[in-house]
Amino acid sequence: MRFNRLDLNLLVTLDALLAERRITRAAERLNLSQSAISGMLAKLRTYFDDELLVPVGKSLELTPLAMELVQPVRDLLLQVQTIVTIDPAFDPSNARRHFKIAVSDYAINVFMPGLIPRIEHVAPGITLEFMPQVGDSAEKLRRGEYDLLIIPEPFTAIGHPHTPLFQDSYTCVVWNGNENVGARLSIEEFESLDHVSALLGWPRAPTYDSRYLEARGVRRKIRVITSDFSSMASVLIGTSMIATMPGRLASELSRRLPLRVVEPPVTMPVMTEFLQWHEYREKDPCHRWLRERLLEAAAEIAT
């Protein structure tokens, strides 16, 4: 299809080139040959009368015009995608959709068990893919690569709708065979113990509780660093170390593993998990239906 002499199929290629800034990566993304992408880039350069991507050293950089095109082209494709996927006569029993949800192992453990039974039999054609929370999760939502984020509010994407799901605070956990730690810790004991901590996502980032404690001058002797909360719990078993993690997860893991929950020596912050989606998905019936099921699951664990 053409519009103002432009083959609209070329916009998909342009979007990939603007995002990847490499012909090879754009080709891999679109499952096309490099020569096909190069030919499409030549047509785009002719149409826009601009180089769009220019070599700088060993890489390609966007021209000023190309930088101005990044968001409009992405928004246009998202709107088209929204139009073609919306089913006005939506019926969950017949729907066929795949949703990518950025979510931490914490939320998978404490929250998702309340969601899956709500959709398993009611909507057998709706499938979920849990994606890792990485540093650019908000950008992936803006680009339409993720359908939903379940994430603390500071990490949400600016300008897109979101709503609170549930709250939690932090507590401490030790192996239940650890006789050196009682039901409550003093700040001196807390600082003297070896700790298991986590750096989440990629690039690796400290957890909210780690930043909170550091900002208040609470020193911890970090002995082991993991990549998620669940593995922190496993590492504790058989040791005299301690970990700090969200309270709901600590309670859940202590039911499965030989762990004991311990009251922290300082008042810990409240964390609110938010549900976020792209503004173009606001009125999508299937998207809205799944969001409602998520909110129902959140209301259940909040009671």
C-alpha positions in Angstrom: 0.0 0.0 0.0 1.2 3.5 -0.8 0.5 6.8 0.8 1.9 10.0 -0.7 4.1 7.8 -2.9 5.6 6.0 0.1 5.2 2.2 0.3 3.9 1.9 3.9 5.6 -1.5 4.3 8.9 0.4 4.3 7.9 2.0 7.6 8.3 -1.3 9.4 11.9 -1.4 8.0 12.5 2.2 9.0 11.3 1.5 12.5 13.7 -1.4 12.9 16.6 0.6 11.5 15.9 3.6 13.7 15.7 1.3 16.7 18.7 -1.0 16.0 20.9 1.5 14.1 22.5 -1.5 12.4 21.5 -3.1 9.1 22.5 -6.5 10.4 20.4 -6.2 13.5 17.4 -4.8 11.6 17.7 -7.8 9.2 17.7 -10.2 12.1 14.7 -8.5 13.7 12.6 -8.6 10.6 13.9 -12.0 9.5 15.1 -10.6 6.2 18.5 -10.6 4.4 20.9 -7.7 4.8 20.7 -7.0 1.1 16.9 -6.6 1.3 17.3 -4.2 4.2 19.9 -2.2 2.3 17.6 -1.9 -0.7 14.8 -0.7 1.5 17.1 1.8 3.2 18.0 3.1 -0.3 14.3 3.7 -1.1 13.7 5.4 2.2 16.7 7.7 1.7 15.3 8.6 -1.7 11.8 9.3 -0.4 12.9 11.4 2.6 15.9 13.0 0.6 18.0 12.3 3.6 20.7 9.7 4.5 18.8 8.8 7.7 21.7 6.6 9.0 25.3 7.7 8.4 28.5 5.9 9.2 30.5 7.4 12.2 33.6 5.3 12.8 32.5 1.6 12.8 28.8 2.4 13.7 25.8 4.1 12.2 24.3 7.2 13.7 20.9 8.8 13.0 20.7 12.1 11.1 18.7 14.9 12.7 15.7 14.1 10.5 15.9 10.4 11.5 15.9 11.3 15.2 12.7 13.3 14.6 11.1 10.3 12.9 11.8 7.8 15.7 8.7 8.4 17.9 6.2 9.3 15.1 7.0 6.1 13.2 6.8 4.0 16.3 3.5 5.6 17.3 2.1 5.1 13.9 2.9 1.4 13.8 1.6 0.9 17.3 -1.7 2.5 16.3 -1.9 0.3 13.3 -1.2 -2.8 15.5 -3.9 -1.7 17.9 -6.4 -1.4 15.2 -5.8 -4.8 13.6 -5.7 -6.6 17.0 -8.8 -5.1 18.6 -11.8 -7.4 18.4 -15.0 -5.4 19.1 -16.9 -8.7 19.8 -14.3 -9.9 22.3 -15.0 -13.2 24.0 -12.3 -14.5 26.4 -13.3 -18.1 25.6 -12.4 -17.6 21.9 -9.7 -15.0 22.1 -6.2 -15.7 20.7 -3.6 -13.3 22.1 -0.1 -13.5 23.5 0.9 -11.0 26.2 4.4 -10.1 27.3 4.6 -8.9 30.9 7.7 -7.5 32.5 7.7 -8.8 36.0 10.2 -9.7 38.8 10.6 -13.1 40.4 9.1 -11.5 43.5 5.8 -10.7 41.8 5.8 -14.1 40.0 5.9 -15.8 43.4 3.5 -13.7 45.4 1.1 -12.4 42.8 0.9 -14.5 39.6 -0.5 -17.6 41.5 -3.7 -15.5 41.9 -3.9 -14.7 38.2 -3.3 -17.9 36.4 -6.3 -19.8 37.7 -8.5 -16.8 36.7 -7.6 -17.2 33.0 -6.5 -20.8 32.6 -9.9 -22.3 31.7 -11.9 -19.1 31.0 -9.5 -17.9 28.3 -7.5 -21.0 27.0 -6.3 -19.1 23.9 -4.7 -16.3 25.9 -1.0 -17.0 26.6 1.4 -15.1 28.9 5.2 -14.6 28.6 6.9 -13.3 31.7 9.8 -11.0 30.7 12.7 -10.0 32.9 12.7 -6.5 34.3 15.6 -4.8 32.7 16.9 -1.3 32.7 14.9 -0.4 29.6 11.6 -2.1 30.5 9.8 1.3 30.4 11.2 1.9 26.9 10.1 -1.5 25.8 6.6 -0.7 26.9 6.7 2.7 25.0 7.9 0.8 21.9 5.1 -1.8 22.3 7.6 -4.7 22.9 6.0 -5.3 26.3 2.3 -5.3 26.8 2.3 -4.7 30.6 4.7 -3.8 33.4 4.3 -4.9 37.0 6.9 -2.7 38.6 7.5 -0.2 41.4 6.2 3.3 40.5 9.7 5.0 40.2 10.4 2.7 37.2 7.2 3.2 35.3 7.1 4.8 31.8 6.2 8.5 32.0 3.1 9.4 30.2 1.4 6.0 30.1 -1.5 4.9 32.3 -0.8 2.9 35.4 -2.6 1.9 38.6 -1.5 0.5 42.0 -1.7 -3.2 42.5 -0.6 -4.0 46.0 1.8 -2.8 48.7 4.5 -4.6 50.6 7.3 -3.8 53.1 10.6 -5.4 53.7 11.7 -7.9 56.3 14.7 -10.0 57.1 15.2 -13.8 56.6 17.6 -16.3 58.0 18.0 -20.1 57.9 15.9 -21.6 60.6 18.9 -23.4 61.9 20.7 -20.2 62.5 20.8 -19.9 66.4 22.8 -16.7 66.3 19.8 -14.6 65.3 16.8 -14.2 67.6 13.3 -12.9 66.7 14.6 -9.4 66.5 17.9 -7.8 65.5 19.7 -4.8 66.9 21.2 -2.4 64.4 24.7 -3.5 65.7 23.9 -7.2 65.0 22.4 -6.3 61.6 25.6 -4.5 60.6 27.9 -7.2 61.9 26.3 -10.1 60.1 27.2 -11.3 56.6 24.4 -10.4 54.1 23.0 -11.9 50.9 21.9 -9.2 48.5 20.6 -9.0 45.0 21.4 -6.9 41.9 18.4 -7.0 39.6 17.9 -6.8 35.8 20.4 -5.7 33.2 22.2 -3.4 33.7 22.4 -4.7 37.2 20.7 -2.4 39.7 20.5 -2.5 43.5 17.1 -3.3 45.1 14.9 -0.6 46.6 15.7 -1.7 50.2 19.5 -1.6 49.4 19.2 2.0 48.3 17.0 2.9 51.3 19.4 1.4 53.8 22.5 3.0 52.2 20.8 6.4 52.1 20.3 6.2 55.9 23.8 5.2 56.6 23.1 1.6 57.5 26.2 -0.5 56.7 25.9 -4.1 55.5 28.6 -6.7 54.9 27.6 -8.1 51.6 29.0 -11.6 51.3 27.0 -13.0 48.4 25.2 -11.2 45.5 22.5 -13.0 43.5 20.4 -11.9 40.5 16.9 -12.3 42.1 15.1 -12.6 45.4 14.3 -16.3 45.2 18.0 -17.3 44.9 18.8 -15.1 47.9 16.6 -17.4 50.0 18.3 -20.6 48.7 21.7 -19.2 49.4 20.8 -18.6 53.1 20.1 -22.3 53.9 22.8 -23.8 56.1 24.6 -20.5 56.7 24.7 -17.8 59.4 24.0 -15.1 56.8 20.9 -12.8 56.6 18.9 -11.3 53.7 16.4 -8.5 53.4 13.5 -9.0 51.0 9.8 -8.1 50.5 7.7 -9.4 53.3 5.1 -11.3 51.2 7.9 -13.2 49.4 9.7 -13.9 52.7 6.5 -15.4 54.2 5.9 -17.5 51.0 9.4 -18.8 50.8 9.5 -19.6 54.6 6.6 -22.0 54.0 8.5 -23.8 51.3 12.1 -23.7 52.6 13.7 -24.0 56.0 13.8 -20.3 56.6 12.7 -18.0 59.4 11.4 -14.4 59.1 13.1 -11.9 61.5 11.9 -8.3 62.2 14.4 -5.8 60.8 16.2 -3.4 63.2 15.0 -0.3 61.3 11.6 0.8 60.0 11.6 -0.3 56.4 9.8 1.5 53.5 6.5 0.5 51.9 6.8 -0.6 48.3 3.9 -0.3 45.9 3.8 -2.5 42.8 2.1 -0.8 39.8 0.4 -2.2 36.7 1.2 -0.2 33.6 0.2 -0.4 29.9 0.6 1.6 26.8 -1.9 4.4 26.2 -2.8 2.9 22.8 -4.0 -0.3 24.6 -6.3 1.6 27.0 -9.5 0.6 25.1 -8.4 -2.7 23.7 -11.1 -5.1 25.0 -8.8 -8.1 25.4 -6.1 -6.0 27.1 -8.7 -4.4 29.4 -10.1 -7.9 30.3 -6.6 -9.1 31.3 -6.0 -5.9 33.3 -9.2 -6.5 35.2 -8.1 -10.1 36.1 -4.8 -8.7 37.4 -6.6 -6.2 39.6 -8.8 -8.9 40.9 -5.8 -11.0 41.9 -4.2 -7.9 43.5 -7.4 -7.3 45.6 -7.3 -10.8 46.8 -3.7 -10.7 48.2 -4.4 -7.3 49.7 -7.1 -8.7 52.0 
